[in-house]
Amino acid sequence: MKAPPAHHTDLAHGGRPDAVRTSSPIVAAHRRTSPYQHVAGLGRHHNKIAPLIGLERELLLGMTRDAQLLSARQAALLRWALALGRMVLIQTPEGHDVDVSGPLEPFREWLTDNLQRAIQPEAHAIDGAALRSMCPAVAARVQAARDLLLTHFVQDFGAAHLDAELMHKELVLVLGGGGGSGFVHLATFGLVEELGLTPRLIVGSSMGSLLGLFRAMRIDYDHEATLLAVPRSFDLTSVLSTFTGNTRFGFPGLFHMQLLRAASNILTHLFGSPRVPRFSELPIRFEAVSTGVRTGFAGSEIQRQVLQSAQPSMSPFALRRRMQLFIDIARQLAANPQLLRQIVFGYEEGTWDFATVEAVGFSCSVPGLLHYDVFHDDPHTVSTLEAIAERHQLWRLTDGGVVNNVPSRVAWESVMRGSIGSRNAFILAGDAFAPTGSNFLFTPIQQITRPAVLANRRFSDFHKTFKSTPNPINLTPGYAKLQRVVAKAIDEYAPDRDYLKLAMSSLPPFGEWSR
């Protein structure tokens, strides 16, 4: 995908356009054009720090299991070391990006090699004695690496600015799709609020994008009001209409979603206004993943099959036939990955001022079942979609879950591109559509989306796979049912609460471990 326009760097939070600077001969190879503006560069960097992500996760888990594993000073030291080792870019007080990966490379390699002798993430084993014995050497290395950065980047930032970046993690939420199963994400919102945290970035796919939009619309979160805002009943005639075969940008489906009407009702209940904001207007940064199906896909044949199945009958036989059509189309899409393109609204060129509900509509559309499209003539909306289609040679847009149902990599790359300013982030991903033995009807679709979900897991700091999820078909569970769904999901978070609280806690001032 193309790099975002310069203004994409967190203007919603007062950020400035990206520009990479360097003032050290040691980092002469790291030029003013950031290598991390490109996906390939981001992937290579992640490969370097991925071991440290796993080591940090296992260290924090070990500390929650055994309070005597490390002293407070030792724990602070190792957390400082890991935060420093994961650094690649830092935004200066003036808003420029400085590439610090080169000077930190020797420290990162040393830290990884030594910590791996005491921490074994695969076996969930930690040698406490070995870990404690290496702390003096770690302290010396941290001090030396920090001094090196402050010396070579003296014109760019000072100790206070560097330490502030390392001491505080920003929370990023990744919300996976799954129809009605996605309501478990409300438990994540509630838990995060309970821990006193506010996400700086939310990335959603399919149903996760819809819920993510509602959460991104205000800094504070009202749990009860959100539960009450979910519609009590599902009036098919008000939200869905029969697909007639007319498509403009959306993938064909048996029913056309009139999402704007439903969203306006929820927004009026939550915020007192039916107005749907643009991405640039949200107080919490938000990105929605959709799938672009490129020209070359057998669109006319798909459209014919959909129209043939668009019967008014809601008999069990008709429903099974429609579900089978959906599964067949999903398999055809999965079998042709070269014809699929990930489109991230809120990052994709031209979408910063795009209407969020339109993006969510495409992200939530289900190929062969739910069709979403834009039939009005708003010049900005239409021209933006036409530009996306031309740039990527797209035939239609459809459900984000087809290409990326739990888009942790999208979130990680967004952070690295500077979308929230800080690169010190904790990515919490929620997977509501994993094969768990229930909802067998959807197992074939879950299996199709699973490879991409597993590939994305390594880009999150914490990946929550929910085991008890509601039926994906039930999009209006009602208040009482929704309360039970959220309560079960919160119970599933019980073993993780201490870990999440520790992971998001701020570090003490630099050098606290040596006093």
N, C-alpha and C positions, 0 to 999 in steps of 0.2 A: 504494500500500500504506500501511497505517497506521503511524504512528511506533511504535517499540518502547517497552516500558515503561521507566521511568526506570532500573531496575536493569540494563538491557541494556548500560550503558557499561562494558564490560571488567571485570566483577567477577572474572573468572577470573584477572586480573592485578592485582587490587587497585584497580581504577578506582572512580570514584564517579558518582552520578547526574549527568546533564547539567543545567546551568543556565547561561544566557548572561548575562554581566554587562557593563556598560559604565560608565566613569567619566569620559568626555570629552564636552564639548559638541559636538565635531566629529562624534562618532559617535552623536549623540542619536537619529538615525533608526534605529539598529540596536538594537531593543528586546530585552527580556529573554527573549522567546520566539524561539528561533533560527529564522531563515528556512530554514536548511539541514536542518531536521527533515522537510522535504517534498521529494519527488523533483523537483518543478518548480523549486524554489529551487536545488537542487543542480545541475540541468542548466544553469541560467542562469549560475551561478558557473563551471562548467566551461568554458562558452563563452568566458569572459573570460581564463581561464588556459591554455586549450588552445594558443594560439600559443607561450607560454613553454615548455610541455612539449615541443613540437616543436623549439624552438630549443635547449633544453637537451640533448635527445637528439642533435641534429646536432653541437653543440659537443663533446660527449664523444666522439662517433664521430670527429670531426676530430682531436681530441687523441690518440686511439689510432692514427690513421693517420699523423700527423705529430707526433713528439715535440718538434719545434722550433716548433710553431705558436704557443705561448704560454710565457712564463716561468712558474715555479712560483707566483710572486706574482700574476701576471695571471690564471692559471687559478683560483687560490683566490678572487680577487676576483669573477670572473664567476660562479663557482659559488655564492658567497654571494649575489650579486645575484639570481640565478635562484631560489634557495631562498626568499629574502625576498619576491620578487614573486609566488610561488605561494601565499603564506600567506593564509588567510581566517579561521580560528579557531585559537586556542591555548588549551590547557587549563592553568589556573593551578596552582600548587603545592597549593592547597586542593581541586582537582578540579572547578572551574567552567570553563565555556567562555566565552571572551571573543572577540567578533567584531572583528577588526582589518582587515576588508576595506575599509571606508570610508577610513580614513587612508592606506592603501597604494595606493588606486586611481590617484592621479596618478603615483606612482613606477612602478606596473605599466605604465601606458600609455606613459610615457617610455621605459622599458626595452625594451618590445616594439618600439616604433617604431625605436629606434636599433639594436637588435641585428638587426632585419630588414634593415638596410642592409648588414650584413656577412655575415649567415648566410642561406642560401637552402636550407631543408630539402628542397624539392621537387627541386632540382637537385643536392643533396649537395655544395654549393659553399660555401666560406668564404673571405672576403677577410681574410687574416691581418693585413695592414697596417692596414686600417680597424678591425679588432677591437682591435688593440693601441693604436691612436691614441685610441680612445674610453675607455680604461681610467681615466685621471685623472677624467674627468667621471662615470663610473660609480661610482668610489670616493666622490666627493663626494655623489652622490645616495644611495648606500647608507648613508653616515654620517648624512645628514639624515633619511632614512626611519626608520632605527633609533632615532635620538634622539627623533623625533616619537612613536613607539610608547612608548618608555620614559617620556616626559613625560606623555602622556595616560593611560597605564595604570599609573602609578606605584603605585597602590594594589593592583594585581592581580598584577604580576610584575616581576622585576628583570632586569638585563642577563644575569646568569648563566643564568637560566631561559629567557629568549628565545634566547640563543645555543645552549644545549643542544638546544633544539627544532630549530634550523636546522642544526646541525652533523652530526646523525646521522639517516640515513634508516632507516626500518623496512621490512623485506622482506615483501611480500604476494605469495602465489602464487595464480594462477588456473589451474585444471586443466580443460581441455575434455573433452568426451565423445568416444566413438568405439569402444565395445566393447574388443576386444583391442588395438586400435591405441593405447589409452590407456596401455599399459605403458611407452611412451616417457617418461611423466612420472617414472618411476623414475630416469631419467638426470638430470632436473632436480633431484631430491632429492640425488642423488650430487654433482652439480656445486655445489649450494648448500652442502653439507657441506664439500666440498673448499675452498671459498672462505672457510670459517669463519663462515658465516651461519646464522641460525636464523629461519625465518619467524615473524612475529607473527600472521598471519592467512592462512588457506587457504580459498579459495572454489572449490567443485567442482560440475560438472554431469555427470550420468550417470556413466560410468566414472570420470571425474575426481573425483567425490564419494567413491567407494569408496576409491580410492587416497589421496585427501586425508584421509579419516578415519583411515586407518592411520598416515599421517605425523603427524597432529595429536595422536596419543595419547601421544607422548613428546617431550621437548625434544631429546634427542640422537637421532641417526639411525644405525642399523646397516645399512649397504648390503647386506652379504652375507646377514645374517639375513632381510632383507626378500625377497631373491631366493629364498631357500630356503623361505620361508613360502608361496609361490605353489603351489597344488595341482599335483601331477604329472599327474594324470589327472582326467577329467571324468566322473563317474558320474551319468548322467542321472537315474537313479532316486533318488539321494540329494539332488540339488540341484533337479531339475525334476520337476514332476508335470503330468499332462494337465489342461488347463483344463476345468472342468465347467460353466461358465456362472455360477457363484456369484461375485458381486462385492459389495464393501461400500464401499470407498473407491478401489480401483484400477481402471485402465482395462483392459478385456478384452484377453487375449492367448492365444496358442495353448498356452503353458506357464505354469504358476504357479511363481515362484521361491521357493525355501525358503532365502532369503538368510541368515537368522539361523544356520542350521546351518553353512553354509560360512564365514561370518564368525567364528563361535565357534572353528572349527578353526584358522583363521589367527591369531586373537588368542591362542589357547593356545600356538601355536608361537612367536609373537613375544614375548608378555608373560607367559606362564605362567598365564594366567587366561582363561576364555571369556567373562567378563563384558563386556558392551558398555556403554560409558559414555553419560551424557547430555551434551548440548552444554555445560552449565554445568560439567561435571567435567573437560573437556579442558584440558591445559596450554597448548596452542596453539589460539587461537580458530579456529573452523571454521563454515562456512555451506554448506549444500547446496541447490542450485536444483532445483526440480521445476516441472512444468507443471500448472496447474489447468484442467480443461476445464469450462466453465460449462454450466449447464442451458440447454437449447435445442439442444445438439448431438444428432445423430441416434444416440443411444446404443443403442437397441434394435436398429436395423438393423445397426450395427457388431457387436453381440454375436451376432446371427444369422449374419453372415458369418464371424466367428471360429469359432463352433461348427461350421459347415459344413466349415471347413478343418481342423478338429482331428482329422485321420486318424492312425492309428498308423503308417502307411506313412512310411518315410524315403527313398523313391525319389527320383531327381533331379527327376521331374515334380512330386511332392508338395512338394519343397523349393522349386522355382521358384514354385509356386502360392502357397506361404506367403510367400515374399519379395515377390511381387507384391501380396499382400494388405497387407503392411506398408507398401509404397510408396504404395498407394492411400489407406490411412488417413492416412499422413503428409501426403499432398497435400490431403486433406480438411481436416485440422487447419490446415495452412498457409493454406488458402484462406479460413479463418474466424478471423482474428486477434482479432476482437471477442469471440469465445467462449473465448479463452485468457487465462489469468492467471498471471503469474509468482509462485510461492510460494517464499520463501527460508526454509528451516528453519534455525533458529539466530538468525534476526532476526524472522521473523513472530511476531506476538503469541501468547504461550502456548507457544512452542516452545523457550524457553531451557532448560527442564528436560525436554525431549522426548528419547526414546531415539534416539541417532544412527543406529543401524542401520535403524530404521523409516524415517527420512527418506531415507537412502541407497537403501533398497529402492524407494521411489517415484521417486527421482531416476534410478535405473538401469533402471526398467521400460521396455520398448519397446512402444509402442502396436501392438496387433495380433499381437505376437510373445511378449513376456515380460510376464506379469501379476504384480504384487506387491500384496499386500493384508494387512490385519490382521484375523485371525479370532478372536483371543483377546479376553478381556474386561477387560484392564487398564483401570481407570477413567480414569487420567490420559491414556493414549494415545488411547482412544476419545473421550473428551470433547474433547481438543485437536483431533482430526481433525474431529469434528462441528462444533466452533466455527469452524474454518477454512472448512469447506464452507458453513456458513450465512452467514458474514461475506462471502464472495466469491461466493455462489450457485453453488457448484461441483457438477458431476455426478460427476466422478472426477479422480484425480491420475495423472500419468504422467511419462514421461522429461523431465528438465530440458532436454535438447538440443532438444526441439521448439520451445521458446520462446527459449532462450538457451544455445547449446552452448559458448561460451567467455565466461563472464559477467564480463568486466572491469568493466563499469559497476556491477554489484552490489558488487564489491570496492571500487571507488572511493567509492561512496556509503556503504558501511559504514565506511570510514576517516573520511570527512567527518562521519559521525554520531558519531564518537568511540569506535568499537568497540575501538581499540587505544590510546586516549589521544592519542598523537601524530598529527598530520595530515601530517607529513613522511614520506611513504611512497614506496617504489619498487614498482610493480606489474609483476610478471613473469608474462605469460600464455603458456600452452602450448596450441597447436592441433594435435591429433593426427588430425583428420578432414577435412583440406582436400583438395579434388580435385587429385590429383597425377599422374594417369595410370595408377595401379595400383588394384587392387581395383575394377574397373569395375562390378561388381555393385552397389556402394554409391553410384555417382556420382549417381543421381537423388536420394538422400537427402542427400548432401553439398551438392548444388545447392539443395535446399530450405532447409537450415540456414545456407547461406552469407550471405545478406543480414544476418541478425542478428549473425553473427560479424564481418563487416566494420564494422557500425555500432558494435560494442563496441571495436574496435581503438584508437580515439582515447582511450579511458579507461585504457589501459595505458601504462607507460613503455617496456616492451619486449614485443613480441608475437613469439613464436617459432612459426613454421609448420614443422612437421616434414615432411620430404620422403620419408623412408624409414621407413614404419610397418608393423607386422605386420598380418596379416589381422584385421579386426574380429571375425570369428567365432571366432577362436582365443583362448579365454579361459583356457586352461591350456597355455601354451607349453613348460613344463618348464624346468629350471634352465639347461641348456646353450643352448637357444633364447633364453631370456630374457637371458642374458649377451650374446649376439650383438645382440639388439634394443637393449639399453642401450648397448652399445659403439658401435653405429652412431649412436644419438641423441647420445651424448657427442661423437662426431666432428663431428656437425652443429653443436655448440656451439663448436667450435674457433675460428671467426672472431669469435665474440661474447665470448669469455672475458675479454679485456682490457677491453672496454667495460663488461661487468657488474662486473668488479672495481673499475674506476674509479668507476662510478656509485654503488656501494655504499660506497666509501671515505669516511671521515669528513673533514669540512673542518677546516682548522687554526683556531686561535683567532681571534676577530674582530680585524680590523685587522692581521693578519700581513702583508698585502700592502703596507702603508704603512711598514713598518719597514726 
